[in-house]
Amino acid sequence: MIDTEELLQITGGSPPQSVFKLGRIDPAYSGSGRPKVVFDGETTASGKQYPYLSIYTPAANDRILLAAVAGSYVILGKIM
């Protein structure tokens, strides 16, 4: 059985990263193209635009759920 110090060495001392993130569609989003996101805990929109699933149509200020995919995020849809 490993102890706490050994576990921290194995994991690099970093807490596990969540596969999901919450945020809002940028209030300045005009409804065309990929939207920028204001992630929870942040006050400004991301510099990057994020792809979304075809079943979701983004709108400014939508509360959204994102999933980590290949070093980035994909918008899964609106939280109702």
C-alpha positions as CSV (number, residue, x, y, z in Angstrom):
1,M,0.0,0.0,0.0
2,I,1.3,3.5,-0.9
3,D,1.4,6.4,1.5
4,T,0.5,10.0,0.9
5,E,4.0,11.2,0.0
6,E,4.4,8.4,-2.6
7,L,1.0,9.2,-4.1
8,L,1.9,12.9,-4.4
9,Q,5.2,11.9,-6.1
10,I,3.3,9.6,-8.6
11,T,0.7,12.2,-9.4
12,G,3.0,15.2,-9.4
13,G,1.2,16.6,-6.4
14,S,-1.6,17.9,-8.6
15,P,-5.3,17.4,-7.8
16,P,-7.1,15.4,-10.5
17,Q,-8.6,17.6,-13.3
18,S,-12.3,17.4,-14.0
19,V,-13.4,16.2,-17.4
20,F,-16.2,18.9,-17.3
21,K,-16.3,22.7,-16.9
22,L,-19.1,25.1,-16.5
23,G,-19.4,28.6,-18.1
24,R,-21.5,31.0,-20.1
25,I,-21.6,31.9,-23.7
26,D,-19.9,35.3,-24.2
27,P,-22.5,38.1,-23.8
28,A,-21.2,39.7,-27.0
29,Y,-21.8,36.5,-29.0
30,S,-23.8,37.4,-32.2
31,G,-25.1,34.0,-33.0
32,S,-22.7,33.1,-35.9
33,G,-19.6,30.9,-35.7
34,R,-18.0,29.4,-32.7
35,P,-18.6,31.3,-29.5
36,K,-16.2,32.4,-26.9
37,V,-16.8,31.3,-23.3
38,V,-16.7,33.0,-19.9
39,F,-15.7,30.1,-17.7
40,D,-17.0,29.9,-14.1
41,G,-14.6,31.9,-11.8
42,E,-13.5,34.1,-14.6
43,T,-14.7,37.6,-15.6
44,T,-13.7,37.8,-19.2
45,A,-14.4,35.7,-22.3
46,S,-11.8,33.3,-23.5
47,G,-9.6,34.3,-26.3
48,K,-10.4,31.0,-28.0
49,Q,-13.7,30.0,-29.7
50,Y,-15.1,26.6,-28.9
51,P,-16.9,24.1,-31.0
52,Y,-20.3,22.8,-30.0
53,L,-22.5,19.8,-30.7
54,S,-24.9,20.1,-33.6
55,I,-28.0,19.6,-31.4
56,Y,-27.2,22.8,-29.5
57,T,-27.6,26.4,-30.9
58,P,-25.5,28.8,-28.7
59,A,-27.0,32.1,-27.6
60,A,-25.4,34.9,-25.7
61,N,-25.4,34.3,-21.9
62,D,-26.5,30.6,-22.1
63,R,-25.3,28.6,-19.1
64,I,-23.3,25.7,-20.6
65,L,-21.5,22.5,-19.8
66,L,-18.2,21.8,-21.6
67,A,-16.2,18.5,-21.8
68,A,-12.5,18.2,-22.1
69,V,-11.5,16.7,-25.4
70,A,-7.9,16.5,-26.9
71,G,-6.5,19.3,-24.8
72,S,-9.4,21.7,-25.4
73,Y,-13.1,21.8,-24.7
74,V,-16.3,21.1,-26.6
75,I,-19.6,22.7,-25.6
76,L,-22.1,19.9,-24.9
77,G,-25.2,22.1,-24.5
78,K,-27.2,24.5,-22.4
79,I,-28.0,23.9,-18.7
80,M,-31.7,24.4,-18.1
